[in-house]
Structure formats: C-alpha cells, structure tokens
Amino acid sequence: MSSSSLFSIIFSVTFVVFLFGSRCKANRVVQVDIINDIGSNIQLGLHCKSKHKDLGSQSLAQHQHWGFRENLNFWETTLFFCHFVWENQSKWFDILEANRDKDICEHHPCVWSVRPSGPCRLTGTEKCFPWN
C-alpha cells in the first residue's frame, strides 16, 4: 500500500469520526428549571437571555418555578444569564454556562434555587454560587 493511499484512509476515517462525533455533541440539550426561594410571599422577577435569544420576563411567586430547554453549541460556549429582581434587590447570574453545567445537567434537569445569598444548583450535589 502506498503512503498516499494510507494517508487517504487515515484522513477519511478522521473526517468521518469528526463529522459524526460533532453531530452527536451538537445535539446535547440542557433543561434549566428556576425556583423562587427568595422568601415568604416575595415575588421574584426574572429575565433570561443569551447573546442571540431573549426568553422574556417572568414573575414567580414563592416556590413557583419556570424553565427552558437549550441545545449546547458545538464549542460548548452556550451561555444564558438572568436578571433577578425582588423588593429593592437587583442581581445577575449566568444560569446556564456550558463548561460549568454540561456534565451535571446533560441527563437531568439543571434545577436552580434562587435565594437572597445567591443561586444554588440542586442537581447532583447542591452547590451555591455568589451573584455575578
């Protein structure tokens, strides 16, 4: 077998693996669920968006939840941030950050409890984060 034939075979196999591997990776979906745990009878306003998609404003009563589903992009740079308002508070947080959340939230909804001290991801081992 000539070296050019071997190169063609290796290149073809690499191309096929890259093509089909990226298609599987690009179809990864994450479900995000946000719960208002701010406090007793406190309404939570939120507005979530990414660079290219605006999910609109929501208003959640105590313990009410709202969520969305999003495909992770091939480069795993998908980012959704939310603005939260209640009483006299105004806070921001990156509610979906592909690099941080992909492994934990790919097979289970990524559930966030929004608290005055910051949001806590309940999926997997509970982990709380500071506001941005």
trRosetta pair geometry for C-beta under 8 A, 3 or more apart (Angstrom, degrees):
i j d omega theta_ij theta_ji phi_ij phi_ji
1 5 5.1 -115 -174 81 90 129
1 6 5.7 103 131 -55 117 94
2 5 4.8 97 59 5 80 101
2 6 7.1 -146 97 -3 43 87
3 6 5.5 -52 -146 39 37 113
3 7 6.2 42 153 -22 66 105
4 7 5.6 -50 -146 36 32 115
4 8 6.4 38 152 -23 63 104
5 8 5.6 -52 -150 33 33 114
5 9 6.5 32 153 -18 65 104
6 9 5.8 -53 -149 35 32 111
6 10 6.3 28 154 -15 65 107
7 10 5.9 -57 -145 41 30 108
7 11 6.0 30 156 -19 66 110
8 11 5.8 -56 -143 39 27 111
8 12 6.2 29 157 -21 63 108
9 12 5.8 -55 -147 36 28 112
9 13 6.4 24 157 -15 64 107
10 13 6.0 -56 -146 38 29 108
10 14 6.2 29 156 -18 64 110
11 14 5.8 -58 -147 39 28 112
11 15 6.2 30 155 -21 64 108
12 15 5.7 -55 -147 35 28 112
12 16 6.4 26 156 -17 64 106
13 16 5.9 -55 -147 37 30 110
13 17 6.3 29 155 -17 65 108
14 17 5.9 -56 -146 39 29 110
14 18 6.2 28 156 -17 65 110
15 18 5.8 -58 -146 39 28 110
15 19 6.1 28 156 -21 65 109
16 19 5.7 -53 -142 36 28 112
16 20 6.2 9 166 -1 65 110
17 20 6.6 -64 -140 47 23 95
17 21 5.5 23 163 -19 63 120
18 21 5.9 -57 -132 42 21 110
18 22 6.1 18 166 -17 60 111
19 22 6.4 -65 -152 36 19 104
19 23 6.7 18 153 -20 59 108
20 23 5.5 -50 -146 32 37 114
20 24 6.6 36 156 -17 66 101
21 24 6.0 -55 -154 35 32 108
21 25 6.3 26 153 -15 66 111
22 25 5.5 -56 -142 42 35 111
22 26 5.9 37 158 -24 69 108
22 74 5.7 19 -165 -137 99 121
23 26 5.9 -54 -141 35 27 110
23 27 6.7 21 159 -17 60 109
24 27 6.2 -66 -155 34 28 107
24 28 8.0 52 147 -48 58 85
25 28 6.2 -28 -172 -16 42 113
25 72 8.0 -76 163 94 70 109
25 74 6.1 81 104 -132 109 66
26 71 7.2 27 164 170 64 118
26 72 7.7 -145 -147 89 35 70
26 73 7.0 -9 -135 -163 80 37
26 74 4.7 -19 -89 -76 97 84
27 71 6.8 -58 -144 -141 33 113
28 71 6.9 116 75 -158 48 65
28 72 4.6 -20 84 39 104 114
28 102 7.0 38 139 -149 148 102
28 106 5.8 -42 -166 -136 114 109
29 69 5.7 8 -180 -179 113 104
29 70 6.9 162 -152 84 69 30
29 71 5.4 -42 -96 -95 72 58
29 72 7.3 -159 -90 -2 21 79
29 106 8.0 110 69 -151 43 64
30 69 7.2 168 85 -153 41 58
30 70 5.7 -18 59 63 87 81
30 72 6.1 70 -13 -48 109 100
30 78 7.8 164 24 99 129 146
30 96 6.3 146 100 -143 139 123
30 98 7.9 -161 -14 -109 148 69
30 101 6.4 72 -145 123 153 120
30 102 7.1 -97 -71 -110 130 54
30 105 4.9 52 -145 121 108 113
30 106 6.4 -61 -90 -98 84 47
30 110 5.9 13 178 -8 106 125
31 67 6.3 37 175 160 83 134
31 68 7.7 -172 -150 99 54 33
31 69 5.0 -25 -100 -100 70 82
31 105 7.4 -147 53 175 59 101
31 109 4.1 -59 96 -113 115 80
31 110 6.5 165 85 17 55 74
32 67 5.3 -179 95 -153 57 90
32 68 5.5 -1 55 57 101 72
32 69 7.6 178 17 -86 71 31
32 70 7.1 11 -4 9 112 106
32 80 7.2 -122 -12 70 166 144
32 95 6.0 84 -166 143 145 109
32 96 5.4 -88 -70 -67 141 115
32 105 7.6 25 -84 -176 67 148
32 109 7.3 158 -95 -169 10 82
32 110 5.0 -26 -106 70 62 105
32 112 7.0 3 -170 -2 89 113
33 65 5.5 20 178 173 94 130
33 66 7.6 167 -152 87 57 26
33 67 3.9 -37 -99 -80 58 135
33 109 5.0 32 -6 162 119 128
33 110 6.9 163 22 79 71 50
33 111 4.7 -20 70 -108 108 70
33 112 6.9 172 87 23 53 70
34 46 6.7 -90 125 79 156 175
34 48 7.9 -178 -23 -51 152 139
34 60 7.4 -138 111 -41 98 160
34 65 6.1 162 81 -153 44 77
34 66 5.6 -20 59 64 97 74
34 67 6.2 160 9 -84 70 67
34 82 7.3 94 -98 -70 157 175
34 95 6.7 -32 -80 -147 120 140
34 112 5.0 -16 -111 68 66 107
34 114 6.1 29 -174 -28 95 115
35 60 7.8 -177 -161 169 30 152
35 63 6.6 -10 -172 -150 102 42
35 64 7.5 171 -146 88 61 30
35 65 4.5 -32 -92 -92 70 101
35 111 6.8 23 -13 -176 114 93
35 112 6.8 -178 22 90 75 53
35 113 5.1 -25 68 -108 112 60
35 114 6.6 -176 80 14 52 78
36 42 7.7 -156 170 89 115 81
36 43 7.8 -35 -159 -157 156 31
36 44 4.0 -171 -121 17 115 135
36 60 3.9 176 -35 116 130 120
36 61 6.6 171 65 95 150 24
36 62 5.8 -122 109 -121 112 28
36 63 6.4 -69 73 -16 82 16
36 64 5.5 17 25 52 118 73
36 65 7.3 -155 4 -80 72 49
36 114 6.0 -28 -114 58 41 111
37 62 7.8 73 -110 -156 33 71
37 63 7.0 57 -86 -87 67 57
37 113 4.5 5 12 -175 142 94
37 114 6.0 153 38 65 76 50
37 115 5.1 -29 97 -79 103 77
38 42 4.6 -100 100 91 117 128
38 44 5.2 157 -15 -74 135 113
38 62 7.4 -111 51 -107 81 76
38 86 5.1 127 -162 -45 164 179
38 114 6.2 -14 -57 112 82 93
38 115 6.7 165 -99 -133 40 31
38 116 6.0 91 -151 -57 69 76
39 42 4.4 48 67 6 89 133
39 62 7.2 -79 94 -109 31 113
39 116 6.8 29 -39 -41 111 115
40 62 6.4 15 -137 -104 28 156
41 62 6.0 -49 -66 -26 24 134
42 62 6.4 87 44 -74 59 96
42 86 5.3 57 161 -173 113 128
42 87 6.4 -46 -145 -35 116 103
43 59 6.0 -2 -179 -174 111 100
43 60 7.1 152 -162 76 61 43
43 61 6.2 -35 -107 -101 73 51
43 86 6.6 177 86 -125 52 89
44 59 7.2 157 81 -157 48 50
44 60 4.6 -18 63 62 99 97
44 84 6.3 -25 -171 -159 100 98
44 85 7.6 143 -164 73 52 45
44 86 5.0 -35 -106 -72 62 118
44 114 6.2 118 -154 92 157 139
45 57 6.7 -12 -171 -169 96 103
45 58 7.3 158 -156 84 50 51
45 59 5.3 -20 -102 -103 69 77
45 60 7.9 178 -81 20 23 71
45 84 7.1 143 82 -160 58 46
45 85 4.3 -16 64 62 110 95
45 86 6.8 172 19 -69 75 60
46 57 7.2 158 87 -153 40 58
46 58 5.1 -14 64 60 88 96
46 59 7.8 168 21 -85 67 32
46 60 6.9 11 7 0 112 111
46 66 7.5 -178 61 61 129 133
46 82 5.2 0 -170 -178 107 120
46 83 6.8 158 -152 79 54 51
46 84 5.1 -12 -100 -101 88 68
46 85 7.5 -178 -74 21 42 68
46 114 7.7 -143 -75 -64 135 169
47 55 7.7 162 -171 72 52 82
47 56 7.0 -98 -136 142 79 25
47 57 4.6 -29 -90 -97 96 70
47 58 7.3 170 -80 17 45 69
47 82 6.6 155 76 -155 39 69
47 83 4.8 -7 55 51 95 100
48 55 4.5 -7 80 50 91 130
48 58 7.8 2 4 8 96 115
48 68 7.0 -156 91 9 144 141
48 80 5.6 31 177 169 106 110
48 81 7.0 -178 -145 94 67 31
48 82 4.1 -30 -91 -93 83 92
48 83 7.9 -167 -74 19 41 61
48 95 6.1 -50 -124 33 123 144
49 53 6.3 -168 -155 98 71 53
49 54 4.3 -13 -112 -114 121 59
49 55 5.9 -160 -82 12 58 77
49 80 6.8 -169 105 -149 15 78
49 81 6.9 -23 65 61 62 71
49 82 7.9 128 12 -92 55 51
50 53 4.8 29 42 46 103 85
50 70 7.8 124 -40 -138 141 149
50 78 7.2 -46 -126 -166 143 71
50 79 6.0 133 -134 85 93 59
50 80 4.8 -58 -69 -94 90 68
50 81 7.5 121 -98 13 46 70
51 79 7.2 56 -19 67 96 100
53 80 7.9 -41 75 -105 105 102
55 68 5.7 -75 -130 -68 143 157
55 80 7.6 36 -14 -154 132 126
58 66 4.9 -151 -174 84 159 176
60 64 4.3 -164 -164 82 85 107
60 65 6.9 42 -138 -91 135 18
60 66 5.9 -127 -78 -8 117 111
61 64 4.5 81 54 -13 72 129
67 109 7.1 -16 -151 -159 160 124
68 80 7.8 -159 74 -159 133 169
70 78 6.4 157 135 180 125 140
70 80 6.6 -180 -27 -36 167 136
70 96 6.3 96 48 145 142 169
71 78 7.6 -164 103 -93 49 150
72 76 6.0 13 170 -112 118 62
72 78 4.8 -124 -133 5 61 142
72 98 5.0 118 -141 -124 111 118
72 102 6.1 60 -106 -108 162 108
73 76 6.9 -147 75 -53 70 21
73 77 6.1 -36 65 48 122 75
73 78 5.1 152 7 -57 88 92
73 98 7.4 -85 39 -71 76 160
76 98 4.3 -170 -173 134 67 133
76 99 5.9 97 144 -70 109 69
76 102 6.2 -35 -143 -53 114 153
77 98 6.1 -59 -34 36 4 136
77 99 7.8 14 -100 -31 44 99
78 96 6.5 -40 127 131 100 110
78 97 7.9 166 93 -148 65 23
78 98 4.2 99 47 -53 84 119
79 94 6.0 -45 -161 -151 96 113
79 96 6.7 168 -148 94 29 73
79 97 5.7 20 -116 -110 81 64
79 98 7.0 -83 -61 -4 60 88
80 94 7.2 123 80 -164 43 62
80 95 5.4 -49 101 65 96 92
80 96 4.0 35 37 42 104 107
81 92 6.2 13 173 -175 115 99
81 93 6.7 178 -153 93 76 33
81 94 4.9 -44 -96 -101 86 57
81 95 6.5 138 -128 8 27 80
81 132 7.5 -5 -146 -19 120 158
82 92 7.2 167 86 -150 45 55
82 93 5.9 -13 57 61 87 80
82 95 4.7 39 -4 -26 114 129
83 90 7.1 -8 -176 -169 96 84
83 91 7.5 159 -158 85 52 41
83 92 5.6 -25 -102 -97 64 77
84 89 7.6 -13 114 118 90 104
84 90 7.5 162 86 -153 54 38
84 91 4.8 -17 62 65 101 91
84 92 7.4 178 18 -84 78 25
84 93 6.9 11 -5 11 118 105
84 114 6.1 -174 -125 -162 153 141
85 89 6.6 170 -148 91 47 65
85 90 5.1 -1 -103 -104 87 71
85 91 7.8 172 -77 23 43 65
86 89 5.3 0 62 54 73 108
89 116 7.3 -143 -78 -136 170 82
91 118 8.0 -149 178 -107 151 58
91 131 4.4 -83 -160 -138 118 139
91 132 7.6 132 177 38 77 75
92 131 6.6 101 59 -179 51 93
92 132 4.4 -56 96 54 96 120
93 118 7.3 132 -94 -158 136 79
93 119 5.2 121 165 3 170 130
93 129 7.0 118 -147 98 120 123
93 131 5.8 -90 -70 -135 96 61
93 132 5.5 176 -97 -15 42 98
94 97 4.7 50 137 -57 124 111
94 100 7.9 101 109 29 119 144
94 132 6.5 96 -17 -69 81 128
95 112 6.2 -87 -147 -21 95 166
95 119 7.2 -94 -108 171 79 177
96 101 6.0 -86 -147 39 60 156
96 110 7.0 119 -103 79 87 155
97 100 4.1 38 89 26 110 116
97 101 5.8 121 63 -4 61 103
98 101 6.6 -78 -126 52 18 88
98 102 5.2 34 -177 -53 66 110
99 102 6.7 -19 -111 1 15 113
101 104 5.8 -83 -156 54 52 100
101 105 4.5 -9 171 20 97 127
101 110 5.5 17 -165 -115 127 149
101 121 7.6 -157 -110 -123 99 149
102 105 6.9 -74 -118 53 13 84
102 106 5.6 33 178 -56 59 108
103 106 6.5 -27 -127 -2 17 115
104 108 7.7 -63 156 55 59 104
104 110 7.0 86 105 -107 96 95
104 121 7.3 58 123 152 149 140
104 123 5.6 123 152 113 104 112
104 124 4.6 -70 -149 -22 110 142
105 108 6.4 -95 -136 73 45 68
105 109 7.1 -14 -153 166 91 20
105 110 3.4 -1 -124 -69 139 105
105 123 5.6 81 -91 100 81 163
108 123 5.4 161 104 -147 116 117
108 124 7.8 152 63 -44 138 73
109 123 6.7 -153 96 -84 52 128
110 121 6.6 -41 -171 -144 86 107
110 123 5.2 -86 -126 3 46 150
111 121 7.2 117 77 -162 54 56
111 122 4.4 -44 94 57 108 109
111 123 5.2 133 28 -45 80 88
112 119 4.9 -5 -173 -173 113 118
112 120 6.9 146 -157 72 60 41
112 121 5.8 -34 -98 -98 72 57
112 122 7.1 -175 -94 4 19 87
113 119 6.9 151 76 -158 45 63
113 120 4.7 -17 59 60 99 97
113 122 5.6 79 -18 -44 105 114
114 119 5.1 -29 -104 -101 63 85
115 118 6.4 0 69 60 89 36
115 119 7.0 150 24 -100 73 29
115 120 6.2 25 5 -6 121 106
115 128 7.5 -38 43 -132 130 120
117 128 7.0 14 105 177 111 137
117 130 8.0 -70 158 -116 72 59
118 128 5.7 107 87 174 108 94
118 129 5.3 -136 155 89 127 52
118 130 4.9 -104 -92 -126 153 25
118 131 5.2 -138 -106 -40 89 66
119 128 7.3 174 101 -148 36 65
119 129 5.7 -8 69 53 80 100
119 131 7.8 102 -1 -88 82 63
120 126 5.8 13 169 -172 115 96
120 127 6.7 171 -157 86 71 33
120 128 4.0 -33 -99 -94 92 78
120 129 7.3 170 -93 12 41 69
121 124 7.3 11 128 47 109 97
121 126 7.0 171 85 -147 55 47
121 127 5.1 -4 52 58 100 87
121 128 7.8 -169 18 -81 63 31
121 129 7.3 48 -13 -14 95 110
122 126 5.5 -7 -121 -104 51 87
124 127 7.6 -4 87 -6 106 108
